[in-house]
Amino acid sequence: MKDVAEITEDTQKEMLDEVEGISTDIEETAKELESIEEVLPKEVKKLKKHEIAKEMVVKAKGIVKEAEEQMDACKLLLADDLKAYEEAKHLLQEGGMDASEALLTQLGYVANSEEDENKEEENIVFETKDEVEPIALRDVSSGKFTGFLYALLGGATTFAGLVYLATNKLNMTLDVTKMPSNETLQRIFGWFGTQVGRPDDAVNGGLIVGIVVLAVMALIYFIRVGLKGNKNLHFATKQLEDAQTYTTHKGNCKEEMDKVDAHIHDAIETLKTYQVLFNEQKGKLERILHFEGGAEEPNYHEKSLLEMKDTQDLLDAVKSFMALPMSEEGKLSGKSTLFLHRAKSRMQKMIERFY
C-alpha cells in the first residue's frame, strides 16, 4: 500500500508539472498571438489601395501647404523690401534730386538727352503672374457605404429571384401585395431543402437561401470596395502629380521673387548713393546760380557746364530706372536690370571724378 501511495504521489507531481508546462505554453502562445495581432493590421493596411490613396492625398496636401507657406513668407519679405524701396525713392527726391532738377531749370540748362521724355510713373514694382490656378485637393472615400447599399440592393434582388424561381417550379402564384403566409413560406423554402437532399425541409432551405443571398451581398460589397480602391489610387496619383506640378510652379515663382528681392536691395543701396551725390550737386548748382546766373544771358564757366551736365546725366539715369517696373510676365525684368546697371555705371563715373 505504501508503494502504491508513493507511485500515486509521484504520478500526481508529474501531472502537476505537465499542467504547469502546458499553462506556460498557453501563456507564451497568447503573448505571441497578441504581438501578431499588433503587427498584422499595420501590414494589412499597407496593402490596401484605399489606404495608399489616403496617404498620397495627405502627402499632396502637405507639399502644397509647404509650397504656399514658403510663397506667403516670401511675399511678406518682398512687401517689406518694396516698402523700403519706396522710402528710399522718397528720401532721394527730398534729399537733393528734385532740388537739383529745379536748379537746372533755373540755370536754363538744356539737356541734349534722349531721356528727357522719361517720366516717373506709378507702377507695380513686382507682380506675380500665376499660370497655374490654385489647386483644390479632395479626400477619397472608401466606398464602403455605397458598397453596403449596393449589397442590400443586390441581396434583395437575389432573394426575389430565388423566390420567383421556387414559385415557378412549384406552379405557385405569389401575391406580392401582402405578406405571404407561413404555409407559403414553408413550401417555398421546403423546395430549396429538397434541392439539397432534404425533402420539404424549410429550415435548411431557408438557410440555403440566406447563404446564397449573403454570398451575393458580400461579393457585391467587396467588388465595389475593390473597384473604389483602384479608382481612389488612380485619383490620388493624379492629385499628387498635380500637386507636384503646382509646387514646381510655386517654387519657380519664389525663385523669381528671390531675384527681385536681391534686385530691390541693390536698387535701394544705389538710390542711397544717388541721394548723397545729388545733395552734393545741389550745393554746386546753388553756387553756380549765385555767382554766374545773374545775367540775362549767363556765360557759364566750362567747369560749371560740366557740373550741370553731370547732374543731368545722373537725373536721366536714375529717373529712367525708377520709371520702369521691376517685373515682366511675373519675372525679373531684364530691362530694369539693364537700367540699374547703367545707373550704377553713371554713378561710379561721377565718384571716380571725385577721387
C-alpha positions, 0 to 999 in steps of 0.5 A: 500500500505504501508503494502504491501511495508513493507511485500515486504521489509521484504520478500526481507531481508529474501531472502537476508539472505537465499542467504547469508546462502546458499553462506556460505554453498557453501563456507564451502562445497568447503573448505571441498571438497578441504581438501578431495581432499588433503587427498584422493590421499595420501590414494589412493596411499597407496593402490596401489601395484605399489606404495608399490613396489616403496617404498620397492625398495627405502627402499632396496636401502637405507639399502644397501647404509647404509650397504656399507657406514658403510663397506667403513668407516670401511675399511678406519679405518682398512687401517689406523690401518694396516698402523700403524701396519706396522710402528710399525713392522718397528720401532721394527726391527730398534729399537733393534730386528734385532740388537739383532738377529745379536748379537746372531749370533755373540755370536754363540748362538744356539737356541734349538727352534722349531721356528727357521724355522719361517720366516717373510713373506709378507702377507695380514694382513686382507682380506675380503672374500665376499660370497655374490656378490654385489647386483644390485637393479632395479626400477619397472615400472608401466606398464602403457605404455605397458598397453596403447599399449596393449589397442590400440592393443586390441581396434583395434582388437575389432573394426575389429571384430565388423566390420567383424561381421556387414559385415557378417550379412549384406552379405557385402564384405569389401575391406580392401585395401582402405578406405571404403566409407561413404555409407559403413560406414553408413550401417555398423554402421546403423546395430549396431543402429538397434541392439539397437532399432534404425533402420539404425541409424549410429550415435548411432551405431557408438557410440555403437561401440566406447563404446564397443571398449573403454570398451575393451581398458580400461579393457585391460589397467587396467588388465595389470596395475593390473597384473604389480602391483602384479608382481612389489610387488612380485619383490620388496619383493624379492629385499628387502629380498635380500637386507636384506640378503646382509646387514646381510652379510655386517654387519657380515663382519664389525663385523669381521673387528671390531675384527681385528681392536681391534686385530691390536691395541693390536698387535701394543701396544705389538710390542711397548713393544717388541721394548723397551725390545729388545733395552734393550737386545741389550745393554746386548748382546753388553756387553756380546760380549765385555767382554766374546766373545773374545775367540775362544771358549767363556765360557759364564757366566750362567747369560749371557746364560740366557740373550741370551736365553731370547732374543731368546725366545722373537725373536721366539715369536714375529717373529712367530706372525708377520709371520702369517696373521691376517685373515682366510676365511675373519675372525679373525684368531684364530691362530694369536690370539693364537700367540699374546697371547703367545707373550704377555705371553713371554713378561710379563715373561721377565718384571716380571724378571725385577721387 
